[in-house]
Amino acid sequence: MNWVIYIFLLTAFLSCAPEPVPSGDDTTPIDLLNDPEMEIVENPETLMVRINDIDFTIKLKALYKVSGIVLSKKRYSDGWQGKMAPYDVALVWGELLRDSLYKKIKWWQEARWYRWRPDNGFPKDNYFIARYSSNNHVILASKNIEVLLGRIKKNDTIELSGYLVDINGSKNGNKYWWYSSMSRNDTGAGSCEVIYLTRIRLSGKVYE
């Protein structure tokens, strides 16, 4: 394809792409030093969705807010999990930001995991790294949030708000599940947060 035509078509596509619409302003500095906030919901609401002919219930078990610097973001599309939560967002906050410790670690995402490799001589262990970082499986509460999340980049400072959830499904006697972590001290399988994301704060704007 002629490069002039290619650039013209790309420019036309980008100009037609939807723009996220802020619902308000909030210029309060995003707190990057404190831990995520979690509040158990006593009588959790349950959402019903159908994906790949599987009926799922999503239990909104805890209010949740996490602020951090984006380490990486990855989109998934395969299987029911890819349709249920198409984005994973890895964040860092707190003690890993002091003296830019997190920059002495290589971070990447694959197969719904986030992984890291510290530089030689890194002064902390893996439990410390896990304590101040997280991989968040994101269920999108609105199209507007989906559009914005698609534009979020590495090193952005963001605040994510919503609910930690438990997901259960069944089809033809087969069971499907995906449960959010409720702890900042766990590692390995099941230690990621599964968030029904209802609000994002970025660059002084709120998106819902």
Secondary structure as UniProt FT lines:
FT   HELIX           3..16
FT   STRAND          24..25
FT   STRAND          37..40
FT   STRAND          46..51
FT   TURN            52..53
FT   STRAND          54..75
FT   HELIX           79..84
FT   STRAND          87..92
FT   HELIX           94..96
FT   HELIX           98..104
FT   STRAND          105..110
FT   TURN            111..112
FT   STRAND          113..118
FT   TURN            120..121
FT   HELIX           126..131
FT   STRAND          133..140
FT   HELIX           143..151
FT   TURN            154..155
FT   STRAND          157..171
FT   TURN            172..173
FT   STRAND          174..179
FT   TURN            189..190
FT   STRAND          193..202
FT   TURN            203..204
FT   STRAND          205..207
//
